[in-house]
Amino acid sequence: MQELLPIAWGLLLGGLLGVVRPTLRLLVGVVLSLVLGVMATVVTGEASLSWAYVFVDAPLVGCAALAGLTAGRHLRPITGTSLTEEPRR
């Protein structure tokens, strides 16, 4: 149940990475995955047990961000076309 927070943050991060310039996407994704992974460890209270949980939460955020970015790119509606317009000839 405690792993839902890093997954949710990762999916949100992946959605936001879709609007970041492609040359900066990897750098921003890695840095924010680490930051959000540490935050997830602290918020869920796992840091009081051991900081080693960061090594679980940070990659979990990163993998969820990759899944969110991939899903966002494949599920994005096609812009510039309308269902009511007639096709050009």
Buried (B, 14 or more C-beta within 10 A) or exposed (E): EBBEBBBBBBBBBBBBBBEBEEEEBEEBBEEBBBBBBBBBBBBBEBBEEEEEBBEBBBBBBBBBBBBBBEBBEEEEEEEEEEEEEEEEE
